[in-house]
Amino acid sequence: MTDFDLDLRTVEDEHIDEEFEGEIVLGILDGTTPAEKWLQTVSNGSVLVLCVDGEVNDLAAGFARDVKESGGSLVHFRGFLIVAPPGVDVNTDPL
């Protein structure tokens, strides 16, 4: 086995300079929460993971276009809608 030198403090100092401002927000997309609230949450840098209770296109119509136009992404997967702000990629390649 080969010996190698791994200094995790150096890795952390060099690669974790930026603080993540957002969070992952779980919710239910059923029409009871105003679209503006979902849009504001994503605009603040958070990722939404929403359980869809109804027709996703109708329920997300109030914020989906704004998210896409700002550079964010929306992915509907197995009854959930994942909404990510610009700069946060949702990798669907394994699907």
DRENPA-165534 format. One record per residue: residue number from 1; y, x, z of N, C-alpha, C, O in turn. Coordinates in steps of 0.001 Angstrom, whole numbers, plus 500000, padded with zeros to 6 digits. Layout:
<site NUM <Y X Z> <Y X Z> <Y X Z> <Y X Z>>
...
This chain:
<site 1 <498829 500838 500000> <500000 500000 500000> <501240 500888 500000> <501273 501914 500679>>
<site 2 <502230 500503 499260> <503452 501286 499138> <504445 500899 500222> <504650 499718 500504>>
<site 3 <505053 501905 500823> <506105 501645 501807> <507420 501389 501074> <507706 502024 500059>>
<site 4 <508202 500473 501584> <509518 500244 501007> <510487 499931 502136> <510082 499495 503214>>
<site 5 <511753 500156 501881> <512788 499969 502888> <513575 498705 502553> <514224 498627 501510>>
<site 6 <513511 497721 503441> <514213 496463 503229> <515128 496228 504415> <514662 496015 505534>>
<site 7 <516418 496267 504173> <517404 496047 505217> <518012 494662 505008> <518907 494493 504180>>
<site 8 <517525 493674 505756> <517972 492293 505581> <519436 492102 505940> <520100 491230 505378>>
<site 9 <519947 492895 506859> <521369 492770 507204> <522243 493113 506010> <523261 492460 505781>>
<site 10 <521866 494112 505260> <522628 494488 504078> <522551 493393 503026> <523557 493069 502396>>
<site 11 <521379 492824 502831> <521211 491742 501859> <522092 490565 502244> <522781 489997 501396>>
<site 12 <522074 490196 503521> <522899 489081 503973> <524380 489370 503771> <525124 488503 503313>>
<site 13 <524812 490576 504108> <526218 490929 503955> <526667 490881 502508> <527793 490478 502219>>
<site 14 <525800 491288 501601> <526173 491359 500199> <526013 490049 499458> <526747 489804 498501>>
<site 15 <525093 489204 499855> <524776 488017 499074> <525173 486691 499717> <525112 485655 499055>>
<site 16 <525565 486692 500955> <525950 485451 501605> <527398 485572 502075> <527696 485440 503262>>
<site 17 <528285 485825 501119> <529697 485937 501434> <530382 484581 501447> <531329 484370 502205>>
<site 18 <529909 483658 500614> <530526 482353 500525> <529831 481382 501468> <528604 481367 501568>>
<site 19 <530622 480577 502154> <530049 479555 503016> <529904 478272 502232> <530796 477890 501474>>
<site 20 <528777 477608 502416> <528535 476336 501757> <529276 475269 502538> <529043 475103 503735>>
<site 21 <530162 474547 501879> <530988 473544 502534> <530301 472187 502619> <530621 471397 503507>>
<site 22 <529378 471903 501728> <528772 470585 501668> <527546 470465 502542> <527223 471334 503352>>
<site 23 <526885 469350 502340> <525656 469071 503063> <524791 468194 502170> <525229 467756 501106>>
<site 24 <523589 467945 502597> <522728 467003 501882> <522829 465678 502623> <522558 465600 503822>>
<site 25 <523222 464638 501896> <523439 463325 502490> <522370 462369 501976> <522233 462172 500768>>
<site 26 <521618 461781 502889> <520599 460795 502543> <521210 459400 502672> <521981 459127 503592>>
<site 27 <520853 458527 501736> <521377 457173 501800> <520558 456222 500949> <519573 456604 500318>>
<site 28 <520992 454980 500952> <520346 453949 500146> <521365 453414 499156> <522453 452978 499533>>
<site 29 <520999 453455 497894> <521853 452938 496827> <521415 451501 496552> <520472 451252 495801>>
<site 30 <522126 450563 497182> <521766 449154 497036> <522972 448264 496762> <522860 447038 496753>>
<site 31 <524117 448882 496539> <525322 448119 496244> <526175 447807 497454> <527274 447273 497298>>
<site 32 <525711 448121 498665> <526495 447804 499857> <527538 448873 500183> <528544 448575 500826>>
<site 33 <527311 450102 499751> <528273 451182 499976> <529188 451272 498758> <528705 451323 497627>>
<site 34 <530496 451292 498974> <531418 451373 497840> <531201 452656 497026> <530942 453722 497584>>
<site 35 <531309 452533 495721> <531139 453677 494822> <532101 454806 495178> <531763 455980 495028>>
<site 36 <533283 454460 495642> <534282 455474 496004> <533786 456378 497129> <534100 457568 497158>>
<site 37 <533012 455814 498054> <532469 456624 499152> <531470 457640 498623> <531506 458804 499022>>
<site 38 <530574 457216 497726> <529612 458154 497143> <530348 459233 496352> <530016 460415 496446>>
<site 39 <531341 458822 495576> <532094 459779 494762> <532838 460774 495649> <532855 461968 495351>>
<site 40 <533445 460307 496718> <534162 461201 497629> <533213 462187 498290> <533557 463355 498470>>
<site 41 <532030 461731 498649> <531040 462608 499282> <530656 463749 498344> <530571 464903 498762>>
<site 42 <530425 463419 497075> <530074 464450 496090> <531281 465337 495801> <531129 466548 495641>>
<site 43 <532462 464761 495734> <533684 465541 495496> <533936 466553 496607> <534558 467591 496381>>
<site 44 <533453 466247 497798> <533601 467162 498932> <532541 468261 498933> <532513 469085 499847>>
<site 45 <531666 468287 497920> <530685 469356 497794> <529303 469033 498306> <528445 469914 498361>>
<site 46 <529065 467788 498684> <527760 467421 499210> <526837 466908 498111> <527288 466423 497073>>
<site 47 <525547 467024 498362> <524519 466504 497467> <524021 465190 498059> <523716 465115 499250>>
<site 48 <523940 464154 497223> <523411 462865 497646> <521950 462743 497243> <521586 463088 496119>>
<site 49 <521126 462262 498134> <519754 461881 497825> <519668 460419 498223> <519574 460087 499404>>
<site 50 <519701 459542 497211> <519796 458113 497444> <518525 457396 497035> <518060 457539 495904>>
<site 51 <517971 456634 497941> <516841 455770 497637> <517403 454568 496875> <518268 453857 497386>>
<site 52 <516918 454344 495673> <517456 453293 494814> <516748 451975 495118> <515526 451864 495014>>
<site 53 <517547 450987 495494> <517027 449660 495781> <517654 448683 494789> <518609 447975 495110>>
<site 54 <517095 448660 493573> <517629 447827 492504> <517657 448594 491196> <516941 449581 491026>>
<site 55 <518477 448139 490284> <518612 448777 488961> <519581 449955 489057> <520776 449770 489284>>
<site 56 <519056 451158 488881> <519840 452369 489079> <521088 452402 488202> <522149 452812 488672>>
<site 57 <520991 451984 486945> <522153 452041 486057> <523283 451142 486552> <524452 451524 486493>>
<site 58 <522945 449972 487030> <523961 449059 487559> <524550 449585 488861> <525765 449556 489054>>
<site 59 <523691 450063 489749> <524141 450502 491063> <524975 451781 491026> <525864 451961 491859>>
<site 60 <524700 452667 490074> <525425 453936 489982> <526600 453878 489020> <527324 454863 488873>>
<site 61 <526803 452744 488362> <527849 452634 487348> <529242 452962 487879> <530081 453462 487130>>
<site 62 <529498 452693 489143> <530828 452922 489703> <531189 454366 489954> <532360 454671 490178>>
<site 63 <530205 455284 489922> <530515 456691 490182> <529851 457667 489224> <530268 458824 489162>>
<site 64 <528846 457257 488484> <528080 458190 487642> <528940 458876 486590> <528842 460089 486408>>
<site 65 <529776 458122 485902> <530608 458719 484845> <531551 459772 485420> <531711 460848 484844>>
<site 66 <532173 459460 486557> <533096 460412 487177> <532375 461695 487599> <532911 462792 487444>>
<site 67 <531166 461553 488130> <530388 462724 488535> <530081 463587 487321> <530276 464802 487356>>
<site 68 <529599 462962 486239> <529259 463707 485017> <530488 464380 484416> <530427 465543 484017>>
<site 69 <531604 463655 484351> <532828 464211 483760> <533387 465370 484575> <534067 466237 484025>>
<site 70 <533112 465400 485875> <533599 466501 486703> <532675 467713 486656> <532986 468752 487238>>
<site 71 <531534 467585 485962> <530598 468701 485857> <529417 468596 486795> <528592 469508 486859>>
<site 72 <529321 467491 487529> <528197 467282 488423> <526980 466780 487663> <527018 466633 486442>>
<site 73 <525909 466521 488387> <524698 466053 487725> <524052 464926 488518> <524189 464825 489737>>
<site 74 <523332 464075 487765> <522584 462971 488350> <521170 463024 487801> <520968 463181 486597>>
<site 75 <520189 462892 488689> <518793 462897 488282> <518097 461750 488994> <518130 461663 490222>>
<site 76 <517470 460872 488228> <516687 459775 488798> <515235 460232 488807> <514659 460527 487759>>
<site 77 <514646 460288 490007> <513289 460811 490149> <512544 460023 491214> <512927 460022 492384>>
<site 78 <511480 459355 490800> <510581 458638 491709> <511304 457731 492696> <511038 457778 493897>>
<site 79 <512203 456920 492199> <512895 455964 493049> <514095 456511 493791> <514715 455804 494586>>
<site 80 <514426 457765 493537> <515579 458380 494178> <516575 458813 493113> <516199 459156 491992>>
<site 81 <517844 458792 493480> <518892 459328 492628> <519474 460523 493351> <519998 460400 494458>>
<site 82 <519378 461688 492715> <519953 462908 493273> <521260 463129 492550> <521294 463202 491322>>
<site 83 <522337 463236 493310> <523672 463407 492746> <524229 464703 493305> <524403 464843 494516>>
<site 84 <524510 465655 492412> <524965 466968 492835> <526365 467248 492304> <526695 466847 491187>>
<site 85 <527188 467930 493088> <528529 468271 492639> <528505 469412 491632> <527472 470060 491460>>
<site 86 <529616 469668 490969> <529682 470817 490056> <529293 472091 490790> <529678 472305 491939>>
<site 87 <528532 472924 490114> <528112 474197 490691> <526777 474147 491415> <526250 475188 491809>>
<site 88 <526224 472959 491595> <524904 472822 492219> <523972 472257 491160> <524100 471102 490754>>
<site 89 <523049 473070 490726> <522129 472652 489674> <520891 471999 490269> <520368 472444 491291>>
<site 90 <520430 470939 489617> <519173 470299 489982> <518160 470759 488929> <518260 470386 487760>>
<site 91 <517195 471562 489347> <516223 472133 488423> <515098 471128 488186> <514307 470854 489089>>
<site 92 <515028 470590 486992> <513971 469632 486638> <512900 470272 485766> <512010 469573 485283>>
<site 93 <512964 471574 485553> <511998 472253 484694> <510538 472040 485126> <509687 471830 484260>>
<site 94 <510210 472083 486435> <508826 471898 486824> <508281 470504 486534> <507068 470297 486558>>
<site 95 <509154 469560 486263> <508701 468205 485995> <508158 468129 484594> <507719 467065 484159>>
